[in-house]
């Protein structure tokens, strides 16, 4: 089969290369060897891809049909948008005329360039768009026209939707997101025939790049159990407890929900009041401890802080009915109680990161209603309390989505798979987290680079059905906490009752917890609140060690009604926001006391950090 395909490809190449197409040209022995190598590798790549797809089909054969005419539940929103456009034919005609005019400009520019005249591009990629970095996208006239044609069409289509009025804002955003997904998917950079980098790689490698690419494709299908799971890094290179999550410490407490880790001190004396960190349970805690040089845990220990961190369980079907109240009681209440006993204090300071911050906020309101004073000051990293402007994740939380999600969790024994969570977050940044790896792994045939952050990003945990649906409905759907309507354990929660000092951090480019959303939440607390805005996004904006000298942050002691007013009065500072936070934290952490050895406290160590829960894979 391969030999037959090779012969046909060689014949076509020889015929196409002949003068006037009248007959085959004479190849040198070296050229013929190159053609044979290329032909054989193209056939090998095709056979590998066919085999992988056939195996995928066999794996899926005994599963329920998953096809849906509208898997993104965009049809109702799209109907609204198209209805408004149909009601304004003059606007559509102007938009079409503008697109045609832009195409005329492009064709004229291409003609002038072919005649040797200097020209300026009609349209350029957006700043930071890495898809068209190869010089051939600009230097080669053919690829330049392909690129600009795509950008003109994509920008026009996205702009057409963005300019529609008279449509529910959330429904409009849903269509905008869907259209962006489509335009990203149809980028010429995602196809072999229109990607100059991939074509050059095919020729220079004699087709071996495509063979490697299809082998990568086959491996990703196998790792995903018949579903494509695009590799983002070299997963075998990283070992938890060996080259990530290496900060020394002990597991000092464990229940069904958390392992509480106490980390070893790095100074002879420490602040009297310890710090307990509650990271998001969607991911593993070691985002705070990837490498020694960017480990927040190690940095805090070096500042003289006793650090406790909750390592959340990776739940299975046995924990499917765990509730938000369970996570509050067994996670925060019991974790704080264990830290107080271990440190010999009557209260602690706490940190909540992302969804862990949302839980901490609700718990603080619960404590305030009960008169508990177990937490003296609280910090929030990229955490939301007010979900009215919660970013694109809002698009995945309408009732149609939730019904599909519940069905998926029922199929999984009452938990949502970690891969499903990863797919959702990857979709929010498809060009960076999907298509760039699609091109690198399959079209270029390269292995993804080793990157600890992407290893962590892929190490998602499962979600219990009861907890997850409650969170999505009550916070994203109803915004109940911000409205003062959330009830936990029979207590109606009011963030205005929380009078303790609050430090709220947000990041300027955060697409999961947008800065405006975090700011609105920060203003809900009833006590003194410090708000800080960091450069970069949801992860890099938070995990930014001072030694890296990266990004910047803005400080403003006031808390006016809007983020825009806050920004107008904020002062920009170079580098990490951590030192500013550490100064605030120490002001609420009491006197200096002898450093605490986690192995010698009242709680008997249950094992070494990073513990057992963090090692459980989904």
Secondary structure by P-SEA (a helix, b strand, c coil): caaaaaaaaaaaaaaaacccccccccccaaaaaaaaaaaaaaaaaaaaaaaaaaaaaaaacccccccccccccaaaaaaaaaaaaaacaaaaaaaaaaaaaaaaaaaaaaaaaaacccccccccccccccccccccccccaaaaaaaaaaaaaaaaaaaaaaacccccaaaaaaaaaaaaaaaaaacccccccccaaaaaaaaaacaaaaaaaaaaaaaaaaaacccccccccccccccccccccccccccccccccbbbbbbbbcccccccbbbbbbcccccccccccccccccaaaaaaaaccbbbbbbccccccccccccaaaaaacccaaaaaaaaaaaccccccccccaaaaaaaaaaaaaaaaaccccccbbbbccccccccccccccccccaaaaaaaaaaaaaacccccaaaaaaaaaaaccccccaaaaaacccccccccccaaaaaaabbbbbcaaaaaaaaaaccccccccccccccccbbbbccccccbbbbbbbcccccccaaaaaaaaaccccbbbbbbbcccccccccccccccccbbbbbccccccaaaaaaacccccccaaaaaaaaaaaacccccccccccccccccccccccccccccc
